[in-house]
Amino acid sequence: MKNFGSLLLLLGVGTVVLNLVGYEFRILMWIDNWGETVGWAIRAALIVAGGVLWVLGDRAEKAAAPEVAETPRQEPMLSAAAPEPADPAPPADPAPAADPADLSAPPRDQ
């Protein structure tokens, strides 16, 4: 609908400009057969109808398009008084690994 409205609007404005310099679109040469006043009324109707169809088509496209949710912006903190986060404590040393050379069996209970 928007494309057809654009076409009508373009033809209406084009025929007005061309008529003012003495020319006419071939497809619209019949406009002035009923007189100059009717010709201007048809030109105005083309412009108005084209504009209305273009606006309605634009609204229909916007209504059919999925809306994209806008994420809110987070403002950066500019406070000089805010303390910097402390580094976390380094991890504790793991338990000492068993000596691989000590493969002796544990003592037996008697």
Secondary structure as the mmCIF struct_conf table of DSSP 4:
data_model
#
loop_
_struct_conf.conf_type_id
_struct_conf.id
_struct_conf.beg_label_comp_id
_struct_conf.beg_label_asym_id
_struct_conf.beg_label_seq_id
_struct_conf.end_label_comp_id
_struct_conf.end_label_asym_id
_struct_conf.end_label_seq_id
HELX_RH_AL_P HELX_RH_AL_P1 LYS A 2 LEU A 20
TURN_TY1_P TURN_TY1_P1 VAL A 21 GLY A 22
HELX_RH_3T_P HELX_RH_3T_P1 ARG A 26 TRP A 34
HELX_RH_AL_P HELX_RH_AL_P2 GLU A 36 ALA A 64
BEND BEND1 ALA A 65 ALA A 65
HELX_LH_PP_P HELX_LH_PP_P1 PRO A 66 MET A 77
BEND BEND2 ALA A 80 ALA A 82
HELX_LH_PP_P HELX_LH_PP_P2 PRO A 83 ASP A 99
TURN_TY1_P TURN_TY1_P2 PRO A 100 ALA A 101
HELX_LH_PP_P HELX_LH_PP_P3 SER A 104 ASP A 109
#
